Amino acid sequence: METPKDDKVSKQRSLAQNRALHKWCQECATELSNAGITVKAFIKDIEADFTMETVKMMWRAFAKAKYGKESTTQLTSKQINEVYDECNRHLAKFEIHLPFPSQEQTEEYLKSYETL
């Protein structure tokens, strides 16, 4: 798949974006599970509760469909935002909206793991 010209100029997703993505995936899994929505709503052959890992699978599926990329390390900052928008659009069907975490929220999330 050929890379569009604007992707050559765009920077790779940042470490902060990657951390925020992980926080968003965890929050998304919690919201979906609390709403009683299972993976089957997105992937017809699987009946399971959402976890951070299953939300990451959903994220990767959108990234692959939109850009042919398997990993967030291959996405530009702009593409991270566009994949988030795509996920959010589909989550809205279930009346779920989670803003992408701010840097402060992400730092607090990471610190919570340090105390475990």
N, C-alpha and C positions, 0 to 999 in steps of 0.2 A: 504494500500500500504506500503510495507516494505521500510525503509530508507536504501539507499546504504551505505556501510561502510564509504566512504569518506565524506558523509554528517555529520556523527557523529563527525568527527574531525573538519569540517568547522564551522566557526562562523556564527551566525545569521547575516542577513544583518544589516548594521550599520544605525544609524540615518542619517548620512551624505548621505549614499546611498539612503535612502528613500526620503530625500529632493531633491537629484539630480534626482531621478525618477520622482518626481512631476514636476520639471522644464522641464525635457525631454518630459513628456506627454503634457505639455502646448505648448512647441515649436513644437512638432510633430503635434498637432492639428492645429496650425497656418499654418504650411507648407502644410499639407494635404488640408486644406480649401483654401489656396491661389492657390493651384494647381487644384482646382475644383473637388477634389476627395471626395466622400461622404462615409459614413459608409457602404452603400450598396456594395461597392467594397470588403468589408471584411465579412459583414453579409448580405446575400442576401435578407432577409425579411425586412430590415430597410433602408429607404431613409432619411438621415439626414446629416447635416453638422457635422464635427468633432468638439468636445470640449475636454477639458482636461478629463472630465468624460468618454467620449466615448473611448478615447485613453486608459484610465485606464482599461476600460472593455476589450479592445483588449489585453492589457498586462496580465490581470488576466486569460483570455482564454488561452493564450500561457502557462502561469505558471501552470494552471490546467491540460492542455494536456500533458505537459512535466513531471510534478512532482506530480500531483494530489493535489495541494495545492491551496487554495482559496485566501489567503492573503499574501502580501509581508512580513508580520511579521513571516511567517512560512518558508521563503526562506533563504538559506545561502547566503553569499556574492558571492560565486562561482555561485550559481543558478541565482542570480540577473543578473550577467554578461551573463550567457547563455540565459536567457529569452530576455535580450536586444539584443543579437546577432540574435536570432530567429525573433524578431520584425523587426530588421534592414534588415534582409534578405528579408522579405516580403515587406517592404517599398521600397526596391531597385527596385522592379518590377515597381514602379511608379517614378523611378529616384529620390527618396528622401533618403537622408542619414543625420542623425543628430548624431553627436558624443555625448556620454554620458557626461553630464555637469561636469566640474571640480568643486572642492570645492570652488574656488573663484567665479565662475559663480553662483553657488548655493547660496552663501552668498549674492551676489548682488541681486539676484532674491528675496530672503526672505526680504531683506531691502526695496525693492520696495513696498512690502505689508505694511511695517510699516509706510510709508508716506501717505497711503490712508486715 
